[in-house]
Amino acid sequence: MPKPRGRGTSAEPRRTVKASSGSARARRQGKAGERAGAKAGPPAALRDRQERAPASSRARPRKAKAATSLAETAVVKRPAAPEKRAAAERPAAPKGRPPRARAGDQASAAPPKRRPRNAKAKSGADDAELSPPRPPELDWDDTPSESAEEVLAQRWAARGEELFQQLEGHGAALHEYRADLKEGRFVWIAPNGRVSAEASARLLCSWSCATSVLVMAWADPLVSGAEIERIDGMPAEQDGVDEQGAWQIAMRAADACNAAYLYRVSSPQAWYFLALDGLTFSPKRTSFHPGAPVGLVLRAIGEVREAIASRAEPADVVRDRISALSDSLFHQARYAYRDTDWVARLDRTGSCLSHLAKRIPRAGFSAIAAGQRIDEWLERELALELINALSLIEDEWSLFG
């Protein structure tokens, strides 16, 4: 038997239908659309799927459409983060130029690394190695850079340095020297009196400090046997020669006679230039006894006497010549002839010559106050007095000759 249908029948179970409003249904559909959009993929696909909505107006009321459109807008047009948005809105920097840093970035930026000092040197050395060689610099100037006199002086200065180095190597650089022109012997003597070095000596020339006269050795009769041979083209005597000129003449003479070394022996009265050869540090005679100073004294006194008798020299030159001879004799007594019997005689002669030099007045207030007559040349009476005194000294020394 069929069951009766109707609302009033008790046999039919009661169905409870929950009425839902359109807004609630629209929210459920919106959430479902969001989940479907998240699963489906990008917003473009979701937008295409929503465009194909059913045509029935009952299925999706108008409010639901508005809610769905708001959800789609929230999904599609979600605002980006502030940092990303600033990066997107900032225009891209050109490729050719680096982007400018801000003021804050410049202050916080690290300082640039300094280039090591040796990096520049290394790069310069590499460039020098890789650079092609420079062409040689040629000097086409044919004029001589130095004169013949300078070349001569440099050559003999080098030989003098060589002699000094040899003496220093054997410990004889500071030893005293002695010259015996009669025997032609030149020696260096140690403090204990032993000969440390020896060489043969020849007289080249002599130069007077008072008269500036240079005399070659072959023109001096007092040194016969120890002089060099005559040199062609060189005068026997020259006047008005200074110290540099005396050295130049002596070096030319040493070149002409092929001397090994040039040595100057100085005294208060004159310079003597010697040519040395055969230097040895193992002498055959280990002792040295100087010869008699008779020849030296007689020669010097004779020159002074002849100068006064000829009246060829002014009074000042004669006084300086006699004074220099006196100092020379004192020097020889303290130096070459010390500890010998000649010391007392040399001192006595030096004192006599010193008194004779004082007899020649000097231009000054004391001479004028004493009533002495001052003239450029010696007076005849004073000249005769000096000549007689010198003659007596010569006679005394001649007894030992």
C-alpha positions as CSV (number, residue, x, y, z in Angstrom):
1,M,0.0,0.0,0.0
2,P,1.5,3.2,-1.0
3,K,2.5,5.6,1.6
4,P,0.5,8.8,1.6
5,R,2.4,11.9,0.6
6,G,1.8,15.1,2.1
7,R,3.1,17.5,4.6
8,G,0.6,16.5,7.2
9,T,1.3,12.8,7.2
10,S,3.1,11.5,10.2
11,A,4.5,8.5,8.5
12,E,6.8,10.4,6.3
13,P,10.0,11.6,8.1
14,R,10.4,15.2,8.6
15,R,13.1,16.8,6.5
16,T,14.7,19.9,7.9
17,V,15.9,22.2,5.2
18,K,18.2,24.9,6.4
19,A,17.7,28.0,4.4
20,S,20.9,29.8,3.6
21,S,21.1,33.3,2.6
22,G,22.8,34.5,-0.6
23,S,25.7,36.2,1.2
24,A,26.7,33.0,3.1
25,R,26.6,31.0,-0.1
26,A,28.7,33.7,-1.8
27,R,31.4,33.5,1.0
28,R,31.6,29.7,0.7
29,Q,31.9,30.0,-3.1
30,G,34.6,32.7,-2.7
31,K,36.7,30.5,-0.3
32,A,36.3,27.6,-2.7
33,G,37.4,29.9,-5.5
34,E,40.5,30.9,-3.5
35,R,41.4,27.3,-2.8
36,A,40.8,26.4,-6.4
37,G,42.9,29.4,-7.6
38,A,45.8,28.4,-5.3
39,K,45.7,24.8,-6.6
40,A,45.1,25.7,-10.2
41,G,48.1,28.0,-10.7
42,P,48.6,31.5,-11.8
43,P,45.9,34.2,-11.6
44,A,45.5,34.1,-15.3
45,A,44.1,30.5,-15.2
46,L,41.8,31.4,-12.3
47,R,40.6,34.4,-14.2
48,D,39.8,32.3,-17.3
49,R,38.0,29.7,-15.1
50,Q,35.8,32.3,-13.4
51,E,34.9,33.8,-16.8
52,R,33.2,30.5,-17.7
53,A,30.7,30.8,-14.8
54,P,27.2,29.2,-15.2
55,A,24.6,31.5,-16.7
56,S,22.0,30.7,-14.0
57,S,21.5,33.7,-11.8
58,R,20.4,31.5,-9.0
59,A,23.7,29.6,-8.7
60,R,25.7,32.8,-8.2
61,P,23.7,35.8,-7.0
62,R,24.9,39.4,-7.6
63,K,26.5,39.8,-4.1
64,A,28.4,36.7,-4.5
65,K,29.8,38.0,-7.8
66,A,31.0,41.2,-6.0
67,A,32.7,39.1,-3.3
68,T,34.4,36.9,-5.9
69,S,35.7,39.9,-7.8
70,L,37.1,41.3,-4.5
71,A,38.9,38.0,-3.8
72,E,40.3,37.8,-7.4
73,T,41.6,41.4,-7.0
74,A,43.2,40.4,-3.7
75,V,44.9,37.4,-5.3
76,V,45.9,39.0,-8.6
77,K,46.9,42.5,-7.5
78,R,48.6,41.7,-4.2
79,P,50.9,44.7,-3.4
80,A,54.6,43.9,-3.4
81,A,57.0,44.5,-0.5
82,P,58.3,48.0,-0.1
83,E,61.9,47.0,-1.0
84,K,60.8,45.2,-4.1
85,R,58.5,48.0,-5.1
86,A,61.3,50.5,-4.8
87,A,63.5,48.4,-6.8
88,A,60.9,47.9,-9.5
89,E,60.1,51.6,-9.6
90,R,63.8,52.7,-9.7
91,P,65.0,53.0,-13.3
92,A,67.8,50.6,-14.3
93,A,71.3,52.1,-14.4
94,P,72.9,52.4,-17.8
95,K,75.3,49.7,-18.7
96,G,78.2,52.0,-19.6
97,R,78.4,53.9,-16.3
98,P,78.5,52.5,-12.8
99,P,75.6,53.5,-10.6
100,R,76.2,56.5,-8.4
101,A,76.4,55.8,-4.7
102,R,74.5,57.7,-2.2
103,A,76.0,60.1,0.3
104,G,75.5,57.5,3.1
105,D,76.9,54.7,0.9
106,Q,80.0,56.9,0.2
107,A,80.6,57.5,3.9
108,S,80.3,53.8,4.8
109,A,82.2,52.6,1.8
110,A,85.6,51.0,2.6
111,P,88.7,53.0,1.6
112,P,90.4,51.8,-1.6
113,K,93.3,49.5,-1.3
114,R,96.7,51.1,-1.7
115,R,99.0,49.8,-4.3
116,P,102.3,48.4,-2.8
117,R,105.4,50.5,-3.3
118,N,107.3,47.7,-4.9
119,A,104.6,47.2,-7.5
120,K,105.6,50.3,-9.4
121,A,109.2,49.3,-9.2
122,K,108.4,45.8,-10.4
123,S,106.4,47.2,-13.3
124,G,109.3,49.6,-14.1
125,A,111.8,46.8,-14.1
126,D,109.5,44.7,-16.3
127,D,109.2,47.6,-18.7
128,A,113.0,48.1,-18.7
129,E,113.5,44.4,-19.5
130,L,111.0,44.5,-22.3
131,S,112.0,47.9,-23.7
132,P,114.4,47.7,-26.7
133,P,118.0,48.7,-26.0
134,R,118.9,52.3,-26.5
135,P,121.4,53.2,-29.3
136,P,124.9,54.2,-28.1
137,E,125.5,57.8,-27.5
138,L,128.4,59.0,-29.6
139,D,130.5,62.1,-28.8
140,W,131.7,63.7,-32.1
141,D,133.7,66.4,-30.3
142,D,137.3,66.0,-31.2
143,T,138.6,68.7,-28.8
144,P,140.7,67.2,-26.0
145,S,138.8,67.1,-22.6
146,E,142.0,67.7,-20.6
147,S,145.2,69.5,-21.3
148,A,148.6,67.8,-21.6
149,E,149.7,69.3,-18.3
150,E,146.7,67.9,-16.5
151,V,147.2,64.4,-18.0
152,L,150.9,64.6,-16.9
153,A,150.0,65.6,-13.4
154,Q,147.4,62.8,-13.1
155,R,149.8,60.2,-14.3
156,W,152.5,61.1,-11.8
157,A,150.0,61.5,-9.0
158,A,148.8,58.0,-9.7
159,R,152.5,56.8,-9.5
160,G,152.9,58.6,-6.2
161,E,149.8,56.9,-4.9
162,E,151.2,53.6,-6.0
163,L,154.5,54.3,-4.1
164,F,152.6,55.2,-1.0
165,Q,150.5,52.1,-1.1
166,Q,153.6,49.9,-1.4
167,L,155.2,51.7,1.6
168,E,152.0,51.4,3.6
169,G,151.8,47.7,2.7
170,H,155.3,47.2,4.3
171,G,154.7,49.5,7.2
172,A,157.1,52.2,6.0
173,A,154.7,54.9,5.0
174,L,155.3,57.0,8.1
175,H,159.1,56.4,8.3
176,E,161.6,59.2,7.9
177,Y,163.6,59.4,4.7
178,R,167.2,60.3,4.0
179,A,168.9,61.1,0.7
180,D,172.6,60.7,0.0
181,L,173.1,62.3,-3.5
182,K,176.8,61.5,-3.4
183,E,176.1,57.8,-3.4
184,G,172.7,58.1,-5.2
185,R,170.9,56.4,-2.3
186,F,167.4,57.1,-0.9
187,V,166.3,55.3,2.2
188,W,163.4,55.1,4.6
189,I,164.5,54.6,8.2
190,A,162.4,53.0,11.0
191,P,162.2,54.4,14.5
192,N,164.8,51.9,15.6
193,G,167.3,53.2,13.1
194,R,167.0,50.2,10.7
195,V,166.5,50.9,6.9
196,S,163.0,49.6,6.0
197,A,163.1,50.5,2.2
198,E,165.7,51.7,-0.3
199,A,165.8,53.1,-3.8
200,S,168.3,54.6,-6.2
201,A,168.1,58.4,-6.5
202,R,169.0,60.9,-9.2
203,L,168.6,64.6,-8.9
204,L,166.3,66.2,-11.5
205,C,166.3,69.8,-10.5
206,S,166.2,72.2,-7.6
207,W,163.9,75.2,-6.9
208,S,164.7,78.0,-4.6
209,C,161.9,79.2,-2.4
210,A,163.3,82.7,-1.9
211,T,164.3,83.5,-5.5
212,S,161.9,81.4,-7.5
213,V,164.8,80.1,-9.6
214,L,164.8,76.6,-10.9
215,V,168.1,75.0,-11.8
216,M,168.4,71.6,-13.6
217,A,170.7,69.0,-12.1
218,W,173.3,69.0,-15.0
219,A,173.9,72.7,-14.5
220,D,174.7,72.3,-10.8
221,P,178.4,71.6,-10.2
222,L,177.9,70.6,-6.5
223,V,175.9,67.5,-7.4
224,S,178.1,66.0,-10.1
225,G,177.7,62.2,-10.3
226,A,174.1,62.1,-9.0
227,E,172.4,64.2,-11.7
228,I,170.4,63.2,-14.8
229,E,171.7,63.7,-18.3
230,R,171.0,66.8,-20.3
231,I,167.5,66.9,-21.8
232,D,167.2,68.5,-25.2
233,G,164.9,71.5,-25.4
234,M,164.8,72.1,-21.7
235,P,166.8,75.2,-20.4
236,A,169.3,74.7,-17.7
237,E,168.0,77.6,-15.5
238,Q,164.6,79.3,-15.4
239,D,163.6,82.4,-13.4
240,G,160.2,83.4,-12.0
241,V,159.0,79.8,-11.5
242,D,156.2,79.2,-9.0
243,E,155.5,76.0,-7.1
244,Q,153.2,74.6,-9.8
245,G,155.7,75.4,-12.5
246,A,158.4,73.6,-10.6
247,W,156.3,70.5,-10.4
248,Q,155.5,70.6,-14.1
249,I,159.2,70.9,-15.1
250,A,160.2,68.1,-12.7
251,M,157.5,65.8,-14.1
252,R,158.6,66.4,-17.7
253,A,162.2,65.7,-16.7
254,A,161.1,62.5,-14.9
255,D,159.2,61.4,-18.1
256,A,162.3,62.1,-20.2
257,C,164.6,60.0,-18.1
258,N,162.0,57.2,-17.6
259,A,161.9,57.4,-13.8
260,A,159.7,55.0,-11.8
261,Y,158.7,57.5,-9.2
262,L,159.1,61.3,-8.5
263,Y,159.9,62.4,-5.0
264,R,160.3,65.9,-3.6
265,V,162.7,66.6,-0.7
266,S,161.9,69.9,0.9
267,S,164.0,72.1,3.1
268,P,163.4,75.7,4.3
269,Q,165.7,77.0,1.6
270,A,164.9,74.9,-1.5
271,W,163.0,71.9,-3.0
272,Y,164.9,69.0,-4.5
273,F,163.1,66.8,-7.0
274,L,164.5,63.2,-7.2
275,A,163.9,60.4,-9.7
276,L,163.6,57.1,-7.8
277,D,164.2,53.6,-9.3
278,G,164.7,50.1,-8.1
279,L,162.5,50.3,-5.0
280,T,163.2,47.4,-2.6
281,F,162.1,46.4,0.9
282,S,165.0,44.1,1.4
283,P,168.0,46.5,1.3
284,K,171.6,45.2,1.3
285,R,172.6,47.7,3.9
286,T,170.3,47.9,6.8
287,S,172.0,51.0,8.3
288,F,172.4,54.6,7.0
289,H,175.0,57.1,7.9
290,P,174.5,60.5,6.4
291,G,177.4,62.1,4.6
292,A,179.1,65.3,5.7
293,P,177.0,68.4,5.2
294,V,180.0,70.4,4.0
295,G,178.9,70.5,0.3
296,L,175.3,71.6,1.2
297,V,176.6,74.5,3.4
298,L,179.2,75.7,1.0
299,R,176.8,75.7,-1.9
300,A,174.1,77.6,-0.1
301,I,176.6,80.2,1.3
302,G,178.3,80.7,-2.1
303,E,174.9,81.4,-3.7
304,V,174.1,84.0,-1.2
305,R,177.5,85.7,-1.4
306,E,177.3,85.8,-5.3
307,A,173.8,87.4,-5.1
308,I,175.0,90.1,-2.8
309,A,178.2,90.8,-4.8
310,S,176.3,91.1,-8.1
311,R,173.6,93.4,-6.6
312,A,171.1,91.6,-8.7
313,E,168.6,91.0,-5.9
314,P,166.7,93.6,-3.7
315,A,167.4,93.8,0.0
316,D,164.2,91.9,0.9
317,V,165.2,89.0,-1.3
318,V,168.7,88.8,0.2
319,R,167.3,88.9,3.7
320,D,164.8,86.1,3.0
321,R,167.6,84.0,1.4
322,I,169.9,84.3,4.4
323,S,167.0,83.6,6.8
324,A,165.9,80.5,4.8
325,L,169.5,79.2,4.9
326,S,169.6,79.6,8.6
327,D,166.4,77.7,9.1
328,S,167.6,75.0,6.8
329,L,170.7,74.4,8.9
330,F,168.7,74.2,12.1
331,H,166.4,71.7,10.4
332,Q,169.2,69.5,9.3
333,A,170.7,69.5,12.7
334,R,167.4,68.3,14.3
335,Y,166.5,65.9,11.5
336,A,169.1,64.3,9.3
337,Y,172.2,64.9,11.4
338,R,170.8,64.4,14.9
339,D,173.0,62.3,17.2
340,T,176.1,63.2,15.1
341,D,179.1,65.4,15.6
342,W,177.6,67.9,13.1
343,V,174.8,69.2,15.2
344,A,176.8,71.8,17.1
345,R,178.5,73.1,14.0
346,L,175.3,73.4,12.1
347,D,173.6,75.2,15.0
348,R,176.5,77.7,15.2
349,T,176.4,78.5,11.5
350,G,172.6,78.8,11.6
351,S,172.9,81.3,14.5
352,C,175.5,83.4,12.6
353,L,173.3,83.5,9.5
354,S,170.3,84.6,11.5
355,H,172.3,87.6,12.9
356,L,173.4,88.6,9.4
357,A,169.7,88.5,8.2
358,K,168.7,90.9,11.0
359,R,171.4,93.4,9.9
360,I,169.3,94.1,6.8
361,P,166.5,96.5,8.0
362,R,162.9,96.0,7.3
363,A,160.5,98.8,6.3
364,G,158.8,99.7,9.6
365,F,158.4,102.1,12.5
366,S,161.2,100.5,14.5
367,A,163.7,100.9,11.7
368,I,162.8,104.5,11.2
369,A,163.0,105.2,14.9
370,A,166.5,103.6,15.1
371,G,167.7,105.9,12.3
372,Q,168.3,103.1,9.8
373,R,168.2,104.0,6.1
374,I,165.7,101.9,4.3
375,D,166.2,101.4,0.6
376,E,165.1,98.9,-2.0
377,W,168.7,97.8,-2.6
378,L,171.5,97.1,-0.2
379,E,173.9,99.9,0.7
380,R,177.5,99.3,-0.4
381,E,178.9,99.3,3.1
382,L,176.3,96.8,4.4
383,A,176.8,94.6,1.3
384,L,180.6,94.5,1.9
385,E,180.1,93.6,5.5
386,L,177.8,90.7,4.6
387,I,180.2,89.4,2.0
388,N,183.1,89.4,4.4
389,A,181.1,87.5,7.0
390,L,180.0,84.9,4.6
391,S,183.5,84.4,3.3
392,L,184.7,83.7,6.9
393,I,182.0,81.0,7.2
394,E,183.0,79.5,3.9
395,D,186.6,79.3,5.0
396,E,185.6,77.5,8.2
397,W,183.6,74.9,6.4
398,S,186.2,74.4,3.7
399,L,188.5,72.9,6.3
400,F,186.2,69.9,6.6
401,G,185.8,69.4,2.8
